[in-house]
Amino acid sequence: MPEAANAKPPIGVFDSGVGGLSILKALRAELPHENFIYVADSGFAPYGERDQGFVLARARAITRHLLKSPDLAIQALVVACNTATAAAIQLLRQDHPELPIIGVEPALKPAMTLSHTGRIGVMATRGTLNSQKFKTLLAGLAGGPAQFICQPCDGLADAIERHDTEQTTALCTQYAQALGRFGAQPGDIDTLVLGCTHYPFARETLQALVGPAVQLLDNGAPVARQTRRMLASFAPESAPGQCLLFSTGDPELLHNAAQRWLGLDVMVQGLRI
């Protein structure tokens, strides 16, 4: 961080790749004077199609790195990945009880309050949908007024990660059709939950596919508000906060995504963890 910002420890944010930039964007809007460190674990992506033990090991390794590096030491951690949250957040909190750790989860409860037809689509990675955390969340809403139609979206996060617009459009089309009929009439899906932090970057494509009457929900803003609540103190309202970007994969991939989606043109540093 620049010297002027050194007095304030940064907030760590990590994802399997560039998808967590959707969360970072919301965090920077909510906490514009905080410093952030973003780690894209692109060298080990995608998490959504890995087993739970692998994802847990990566989450632990990244967290330890962010806590033990003297020049990085974080004040809080945002797990900006639905799959990693489901696989690892409880154990990360046990490992580091002194550290505020904020996770993400598909916005099922907000979707229930917004849906008029009671039919809600959920697009997520297979790892998220198969996780015990998601199954518990879904079971807790069973018997309510809403029906959730869940669709695993193999390959979609990876296509978005690579900025492969043709493949992204093809997969969005395939999975939207698999969910069923969208619209505002009885029996239609009128609310679509984007259950992976990559998917908001395909929002325009998805909205065009499902129609203007369908509400698309992601969890960036709620996660940012929760992070604000959990911080012990805030940076003084002076200069804007700074961002450091790291990648365990191709730095150019993260640099281009940050520039394209956040308007953030900073050098990405390679990272070996």
TARA-V414600 format. One record per backbone hydrogen bond with DSSP energy under -0.5 kcal/mol. NH is the residue of the N-H (numbers start at 1). CO is the residue of the C=O. If there is no record, write none. Layout:
BEGIN
nh=[NH & NH]
co=[CO & CO]
END
This chain:
BEGIN
nh=[5 & 6 & 6 & 8 & 9 & 11 & 12 & 12 & 13 & 14 & 15 & 21 & 22 & 23 & 24 & 25 & 26 & 27 & 28 & 29 & 30 & 31 & 34 & 36 & 37 & 38 & 39 & 40 & 40 & 41 & 41 & 42 & 44 & 45 & 49 & 50 & 55 & 56 & 57 & 58 & 59 & 60 & 61 & 62 & 63 & 64 & 65 & 66 & 67 & 68 & 69 & 70 & 72 & 73 & 74 & 75 & 76 & 77 & 78 & 79 & 79 & 80 & 80 & 81 & 85 & 86 & 87 & 88 & 89 & 89 & 92 & 93 & 94 & 95 & 96 & 97 & 99 & 100 & 100 & 102 & 108 & 111 & 112 & 113 & 114 & 115 & 120 & 120 & 121 & 122 & 123 & 124 & 124 & 127 & 129 & 130 & 131 & 131 & 135 & 136 & 137 & 138 & 139 & 140 & 141 & 141 & 142 & 144 & 147 & 149 & 149 & 150 & 151 & 153 & 156 & 157 & 159 & 160 & 161 & 162 & 163 & 164 & 165 & 168 & 169 & 170 & 171 & 172 & 173 & 174 & 175 & 176 & 177 & 178 & 179 & 180 & 183 & 188 & 189 & 190 & 190 & 191 & 192 & 193 & 194 & 194 & 195 & 195 & 199 & 200 & 201 & 202 & 203 & 206 & 207 & 208 & 209 & 210 & 211 & 214 & 215 & 217 & 223 & 224 & 225 & 226 & 227 & 228 & 229 & 230 & 231 & 231 & 238 & 238 & 241 & 244 & 245 & 246 & 247 & 248 & 251 & 253 & 254 & 255 & 256 & 257 & 258 & 259 & 260 & 261 & 262 & 263 & 263 & 264 & 265 & 266 & 269 & 271 & 273]
co=[2 & 2 & 3 & 5 & 7 & 35 & 10 & 76 & 37 & 78 & 39 & 18 & 19 & 20 & 20 & 21 & 22 & 23 & 24 & 25 & 26 & 27 & 31 & 242 & 11 & 244 & 13 & 38 & 246 & 15 & 39 & 40 & 41 & 42 & 46 & 47 & 51 & 52 & 53 & 54 & 55 & 56 & 57 & 58 & 59 & 60 & 61 & 62 & 63 & 64 & 65 & 68 & 69 & 69 & 66 & 10 & 10 & 100 & 12 & 77 & 102 & 14 & 78 & 79 & 81 & 82 & 83 & 84 & 84 & 85 & 88 & 89 & 90 & 91 & 92 & 94 & 96 & 75 & 98 & 77 & 106 & 107 & 108 & 109 & 110 & 111 & 118 & 147 & 191 & 149 & 193 & 122 & 151 & 48 & 125 & 126 & 127 & 128 & 131 & 132 & 133 & 134 & 135 & 136 & 137 & 138 & 139 & 141 & 118 & 120 & 147 & 148 & 122 & 124 & 153 & 153 & 155 & 156 & 157 & 158 & 160 & 159 & 163 & 164 & 165 & 166 & 167 & 168 & 169 & 170 & 171 & 172 & 173 & 174 & 175 & 176 & 189 & 185 & 181 & 119 & 188 & 119 & 215 & 121 & 192 & 217 & 123 & 193 & 196 & 196 & 198 & 199 & 200 & 202 & 203 & 204 & 205 & 206 & 207 & 211 & 190 & 192 & 219 & 220 & 221 & 222 & 223 & 224 & 225 & 226 & 227 & 228 & 236 & 239 & 32 & 36 & 267 & 38 & 269 & 40 & 249 & 250 & 250 & 251 & 252 & 253 & 254 & 255 & 256 & 257 & 258 & 258 & 259 & 258 & 263 & 264 & 245 & 247 & 271]
END
